[in-house]
Amino acid sequence: MNALALERVTKTFGGRPVIHETSLTVEKGERLALIGPSGSGKSTLLRMILGLVVPETGSVRVGDVAVTPATARAVRRSVGYVIQDGGLFPHLTARDNVTLVARLGGDLSPVRLANRVRELAEVVRLDDARLDRYPRQLSGGERQRVGLMRALVLDPSLLVLDEPLGALDPIVRASLQEDLRNVFEAFGKSVLVVTHDMAEAAYLAGTIAVMRDGAVLQRGTMKELVDAPAHPFVAEFLGAQRSLTEALR
């Protein structure tokens, strides 16, 4: 069974096509990176997965559950979602941010929840004492680690990361890239990570899907994309990424 399956989904906004009969799957235990320029439709696909946007045609499934307005809330509880800067509630401590959904839903006993938080803090390399601070008292990297803990606390079937490291400086970003990969391996999660950085995509995921103008143009390993680009844009995009990387050295 796939952890995620979008089948021939379409969407228009204001009469303008945004997603064109696009299909995308993440197999159980697979790590897939979705990459493409701004406006390519990546965010709309993510919103479809979370049930925030309803496709006009096609279907979205998370595990064996079809994502519909009726099931969207339950689906969101089964998906761990990480965004830039953690997306934390500023009036709650980091610990309360991590445990909020579990406490509201009564999913774990207080003892089990406390044990889960300690386990996750160790895995993401965050000092437990930092969890009693508010987001404004934490660094960008620490906020992102808290956001990752919150996404993992209920042991989701699918982990979705939307440009999770885009707002961080290069040194912190490199450290968190390593931590993310270690977390993926430690928990064996099915992962969909959206990024604009090809090097980051290759580091975090085994498979890469390149998207442009509302369609997935090619999917494969980095080697497959480089050796046999299926579309001129794929070759152009890879070339531009390499040129930028070399210019920044």
N, C-alpha and C positions, 0 to 999 in steps of 0.2 A: 504494500500500500504506500502511496505517496504521502509525504508529510504535507505537501501543498500541491494543488493542481488548479491552474487557470486554463480554461478551455475556450478558445476562440471568443474572448471577451471584447466588447466594443463599448465606447463611450464618446459622447459628444457634449460639448458645453457651448451654449449659445449658437448652436448650429454648426460649430466647428469640430470636426473629428479630432479626438485626442488619443484614443486607443483604437487600433485597427485590427480586429479579429486576431488578437494576440494570445498565444498559448505559452505557458511556462510551468514547469514542474520542479519540485524539490523532493528528491527521494528521501526516505527515512535515513537519517544519519549523514546526509549529504550537506556540504557547505557550498552554497552558490552565491556568487557575487553578481549583482546587476549593476551595470555601468553604462553611462551614456551622458551626453551633454545636457545642460539645463533645458527644460522644456521637452524632453524626449518622452515623458509619460511615466517616469519611474515613480513619482510620488502618487500619481493617480492609481497605479497598480497596487501600491502599498495600501492606499485607502480602501480599495476594493477588498483586499485580503482581510482588513479589519472591519469590514462591513460599514464603512463610513461613506462609501460611494457604491451605488448599485449599478452593475453593468446593464446596458440596454439589451445586449444579446450575450450568449455564452454563460458559463458557470464558473464559480469559484468554490473550491472545497479545501478545508483544512482537516487533514486526516480523512475520516469518513463522514464528516459533517458538511453539508452544503451551506455556504454563507448566504443567508437571506436576512431581510429585516427582522424576522422572527427569531433567528438564531445568532444574530450578530453579537449580542451582549455575551452570550455563553462562549462564542468563539474568541472574543477578545480576552476572556479569562484564561483561555488555553494557549494564548500566544504571548510570549515575552517580547516586549517592544522597547527598544532603546533608541533615543534620539540625541541630537547634539546637546551637550552640556547637561545631560541626564534628565532634563524636563522635570525637575523636582519642585515640590510645593515649598515656597520660601518660608511659610509660617510653621512648618513642621521640621523637627530635627531629622537628620539623615536616617536615624533608626526608625522613626515613625514613618518616613517616606517609604522605607523598604518594606515595612510590615503592614501598611495601611490596608491594602486589598485583602490580605489574609485575615486581618482582624475584623474587617467589615463583613467578610463572608463566613467567618468561623471555620475556615478550612483546616486550621491547625490549632492544637491546644497551645496554651501559652508556653509550656515547657518545650514542646516540639518546635514551636516557632523561634524561641530563643536559641535553641540548638542549631536550627537552620541558618539563622543570621550569623552565628559564630562560624559555622562551616563556610558560608559564602564570603565572609570578611577575610578569612584565611586564604581562600582560593583567589580572590581578586587583589590580595595583598594590601588590605586596608586595616590600619590599626583600629581595634574595636572601640577605643576611646574617642576616635574621630566621629563615630556614629551619633554621639550625643551633642554634636554641634549642628548649627543651622547651615543651610546651603551657602549663605553669604560668607560663612567662616571657613569654607573649604576652597581648595584650589580647583581649577578646571578639571584636572585629572582625577582628583578625589570625587568631585561631583559625578563624573562619568562612571567611576567605579561603583558609586552608590546607585546610579541608574541601572547599571548592569545587575547588581544584587537584587534590586526591586523586580527586574524582569525575570530573574531566575527563582525567586523565592517560592513560587507555587509549582516549580518543576514543570514548566510548560512543554508542550509537545513540539513547538516550533519557536525559534528565536529569530526575531526580525530586527535588524539594526539599520537605521536610516541616517546615513552620513554621521556615524557616531563620533568620529574623531576630527571632523572638519574644522572645529573651532579651536583646536589645541595647537600649541607651538610645536615645532618639529621634534624637539627632544622628548617632550611628554608624549607626543603622538607615537613615536617609535617605541617607547616603553609600553604604552597601552596596546599597541598592535601585538606585541609579544604576549602580553597578559591575556588579550582576547583569544589568541590562538591556543594558549594553554587552557583557558576556560572551555573552549569548544572541545578540545581533546579530553579534558577531565570529565565532562558531563555527556559527551557523545551526542550533542544536540543536532537536530536538523536546523540549518541556519540559512537565512537569506540576508545578505548584507548589501546595502546600497551605498555606493561610493562613486566619486568622480575621478578617483586616483587608480590608475591601472596597476601600479606597483603594489598598492595596498590590497587591491582585489586579488592579485596573484598570491600575496602573502597569507591572506586570511581564508581564501577559498580554493578548492580544488577545481571548480568549474566556474567559468565566466560567461555571462550572457550580455551581449552588447545591444543596446537599445537606441533607436533613433526614430523620431516622428511617429511615436505611438506603436512601434512594432519592434519585436526582437529580431535583429538581423542575423545573428549567429550565436551559437552556444558551443563551448568546448573548453579544453584546457588552454592555458596560455600558449603552449607550444603549438597547438592546433590553430589557434587564431593567428599567430605570427607566421606559421609555415603555409597556411592555406586560407587566407581571408576570403570569406564567401561573398563579400560586398565591397565595393570601392571605399565606402565610408569606414569600414572596419580597418582596412589598411591605413587610411588617412588618420583615423583616430589613434591607432597604435603608434604611428609615426610621430604625431604631434605630442603624444605623451612622452615618447623617448626623447624628443628634441628638448622638451621642457625640463626633463630630468637632467639631461646633459648640461643645459644652460645654467642650472642651479648648483652644479657641482663646484 
